[in-house]
Amino acid sequence: MQITTRNIFKILGAVTLFTLLLLFIYAAAIPLSWIAAAFLIALLLNPLVGFLQKFMPKKNRIAAILLTIVIIIAILIFAILVTLQPLIQQFGSLTHDFTKHLDSLKTNQNISDFIDQASKVPAPYKETVSNIGAITLHLTLSLANALWAAITITMLAIFMLINPQRIVDTVISYVPNKHQRLLSKLSDALTNIVPKYFGGTLIIAFIVAVFTFIPLVLLRVPYPLALATSMLFFDLIPLIGATLGYAFIIGFCLLIGMPEAAIILLIYILIYQLVEDNVIVPLIQHKTVSISPLSVLIAILIGAAVFGMLGALLAIPTAAMIKITYDALKEEGYLKTSEDT
């Protein structure tokens, strides 16, 4: 390329625009993350809304959205009344046992002496205690911000659900005509992949809960239902959730004086974790997002290594979209294959 004043200004202009774009993304990181969360929620609920819309008078979309919200609230209330109520009782007993065993530890003479000596050390953080009002205010503001974020994300998701096709068509309309068919295919694929992927994730979490409940019952560990249910929620946390859940269960067994059960569970968990990571997850996500089990495993490893927890969460749908994009590019003639040469 010939170096001219015009080319220099073009390069400087492109660099400036790119820098401004990065600054904008950095400055708008919070609202952009809210929009992304609302977009994912809308993708998850869109199949249900579309199904209910068929039975609404005049196929009213807004009525279908309202009915979807009512169904979700009803499911949550049912879960609290039927499922969580006995679990809360078990967790209450669980907490009581934790407290009782901790109190028994305090009666140990060595531990008691250590606590007495530690209590005599002047508190190095007296300013923290004196600023308890500021800390309380900070926590209150944080809760208020979280509530505001939840309300905003919910409203954004509802607006996206009202007429998602119009949003897609509007975005595609700004693209040159020769690329619009490709983008339309990709948007349809994304709409299908995200609900399937999170459905597969929920199935895996239920499997973890079941395979945790069985050894807890066989080993006669107290409160197996509460502990197994906690694993269901822990496993929904990408990358570190299962490890945290298993650590909690093993720590509980040690605390209540069941070291043999803790050792057996540790061995069982290590074996199960290998089977889950290398067999169960790849096979289930292979069925849900239609990519090979090997690709699922590679995507999780790369996503977790590069982007951490968020990368582990989005690795599989991203890998599926890459495959779909490649297939669509071939179908639309953007890529030449060996058959074309």
N, C-alpha and C positions, 0 to 999 in steps of 0.2 A: 504494500500500500504506500502510495506517495505521501510523504509528510508535507502537508500544506497547512496554512493558517486555518482553513476551513475544517480540515480533518482534526486539527488540534482542538478547535472549539467544539466539534462534535463529541470527541472523547471526553473533554471536560464537562460538557453538558450531560452526557450519559452518566458519568461518575457522580455528578452533583445530584441528578434525579434519583439514582440508586441510593445515595447516602440519605437524601431526604425521605425516601421510602422506608429505609431502616429506622430512621429517627421517628417517623410516624408510627411504625409498628411498635417500637419500644414505648413511646408515649401513650399509645392506645392499647397497651397489652391487656389491661383488665377488661374494658368493654369488648375487645375482640375475643377474649376467652369466654365471656358471657355469650356472645353471639355463636361461638363454636359449640358451647354446651347446649344452647337452645336448638341449634341445628341438629345435633345428635339426638336430642329428645324428640324433635319433630320426625326425624327419620325412623326412630323406634316406634312411635305411635301412629305413623301414617298408615301402615297396613291395617291396623285395627279400625282407625277412623274410616278408611276406604271401605272396609267390610260393613261397618254399621251404616254407612251412608246409603247403601243399597236398600235398606229397610226403612229409611226415614221418609216421611211424606214429601213428595216432590224431590226426593234425594237431596234433602237439605244438608249441606256440609256443616254449617254451624251447629245444627242440632246433633249431628253425629259427634262433633268435638265435645259438646256439653255432655252427651251421654258417655263418652269415653272418660271424661273427668269424673263423672258420677261413679262409673264402674271402678276406676282406680281407687277413689276414696272408699267405696264399699269394700273392696278387697283389703285395704289397709285396716279398716275397722274390724272386718271379719278376722283378720290375722291377729289383731290385738286381743279381741274377745275370746277367740277359740284356741289360738296357738300360743300367743305370747303370754297370756295370763298365767297358765301353769308354768311356763318357762321363767317368768319373773319370780314366781314363788320359789322355784328351784335355785335361781340365781341369788335370791335373798338368803336361802339356806347356805348356799355356796359362800357368800360373803361373810356370813356368820361364822362358818368354819374357818375361813381365812383369819378372821379376827381372833377366834379362840386359840388357834395354833400360834399366831403371833404373840398373843398374851403368854402362852406357855413358854415360848422362847425367852421372854423377858424374865421369867423366874429362874432361868439358868444363871448361876452366880457370875460366871465370866462375862456373859452378855450384859448382866445387870451392872457389873462394875464398869464395863465399857460405856454404857449409857450414862452412868453417874459422872464419869470423867468427862464425857463429851458435853454434858449439860453445864459443866463448870466453865467451859471455854467461852469467852465473850463472843457474842454474835457479831460476825464481821459485816453483816449486812443490815445494820440498824436503820439505815436510810430507807431500805425497802419496806420495813415495817412502818416507818413514819409516813411513807408515801402510799399507804394502803388505799387511801381515797383515790389517788391518781391511778393506781392499778385497777381498782374497781371500775372507775370511769372508762379506762381503756378497754376492759373486758366488755363493758356494756356497749361501747361504741362498736367493738368488733362483732358482737352478736347482732346489733342493729344493722351493720353493713352486710353481714351474712344473710339476714332476713331480707334486706332490700335486694341483694343479689338473687336470692331464690325467687322473689316475686318478679323481678325484672326478667330473669331467664324463663320463668313460666309464661309470662305474657308474650315474650318474643316467640316462644315455641308455639303458642296458640295462634299468633298472627301468621307464622310460617305455615301452620296447618290449614288455615282458611282456604288458601288457594296456592298450593305449592307449585302446581304446573305453571301458573302465571309467572312466579318468581324464576323458575327455570327458563321459561321462554324469553323473559326479559333479559336475562344474562346471556343467553345464546344469541339473541338478536344483535348484540354488540360485536359478535364474532363474524368474520367474513363468511359468505354463504357457502363456500366450498368446504368449510370446516364444521358447519352447524350439525350435519348428520352425525359426525363422529362424536361431538359433544353430547348430543341427545342420547346416543347409545351409552356413553359413559355415565351420564346422570341417572339413567334407568338402572344401570348396574349398581351404582352406589346406593340407590334407594333400596335395593334388594339385599346387598351384602351386610350393611350395618345391623339390621334387625336379626339376621341369621347368625352373625358372629356373636352378638350379645346373648342371643338365645342359647348358643352353644356354651358360652361362658357360664350361664346360669345352670345348665345341665351338669357341667363339670363340678360346680360348687355343690350341687345336690349329691353327686357321686362321692365327693370327698366327705360330706357329712355322714352318709350311710356307712362308708368304709371306716370312719372314725367311731361311729356309734357301736359297731359290732365288737371290736376288741375291748372297748370300754365296758360293755355288758359282760363279756366273757371274763374279764379280769376283775369284775365287781367293783369298779371305780364308782364312787358316789356321783350322782347327778349326771348320768351319761347323756341324757337328752339335751340338757343345757349345754354341756361341753361340745357335743356334736353340732348343735345348732350354732354355737359360736364359731365353729370351723367353717360353716357355710358362709357366714358374713366375712370372716377373715379371708377366705379364699377368693372373694370378689376383689380384694385389693391386689393389684398386679405386682409381681416380682417378689414382694416380701410378706404378703398376707399370710400364706400358708405357714411360713417359718414362724411368724409371730404367734399364730394360733397353736401350733404344735408346742412351741416353747411355753405358752401359757398352760397347756394341759399337762406337760411333763413337770413343770414347776408346781402345779397343784398337787400332783401325785406325790412329789417329794415332801411337800409341806404337810400333807395329812398323814405322813408316815407309811407310804407305799413305795419304797424304793425299787422293789422287784417289778412292780407294775410299770414304774417309770422306765426301767431299763428295757423291759419287753416292748413297751410302746415306742421307745426310741429306735430300737432295731426295726420294728414293724413300720414306723413312719419313714425311716430312711429307705427301706425297700419300696414302700408304696410311692414315695415321692419320685423315685427313679422311674417306676412304672407309669405314673401319671405324666411326668414331663416328657417321657420318650415314647409312650404308647397311647395313653388315654387322650391327652390333649391333641396330639397330631391327628389321631383317627377321628375324633368328634369334629374338630374344626375342618378336617378334610371333607367331611360330609356336609357341613354347614356352608362353607365358603368355596368349595369345589377347587381346592388346590391340594397338591400331593402332601402326605404327611411329612416328607423330608423338607419340603418348602416351608411348612408350618414351623418345624423345629428350627430351621436356619433363620427364619424371620424373627422368631422370639429371641434367639441368641443375639442377633445383630441389633435388633431394636433395643433390647435391655442394655447391651454394652455401650451403645452410642447415646441413647436418649434416656436411659434409666427407666423409672416406673412408667412414665407416659409412653415411652417407646415400646415397652413390653405390652402395654394396653392396646396400642394402635398398630402393632407390627403385623398382625395377621390380616386385618382388613386392608392395610396398605399393600401387603404382598398380593392379596387377591385383586386389588385394583390395578396393580402393575401388570399382572397376568392378563386381566380383562382389557386393559389399555393396549397391550401388545397384540392381543388377538384382534381387537377392533382396528388397529392400525394396519394389520395385514389384510383384513377383510375390505377395508376402504381403499386399499392400494397405496398407502403411505410407505409401506415397507415392501421390498422385493424379496421373494423367497427363491429357493433354488429351482422351484418348478417354473418360475417366471423367466429365468435366464436360459 
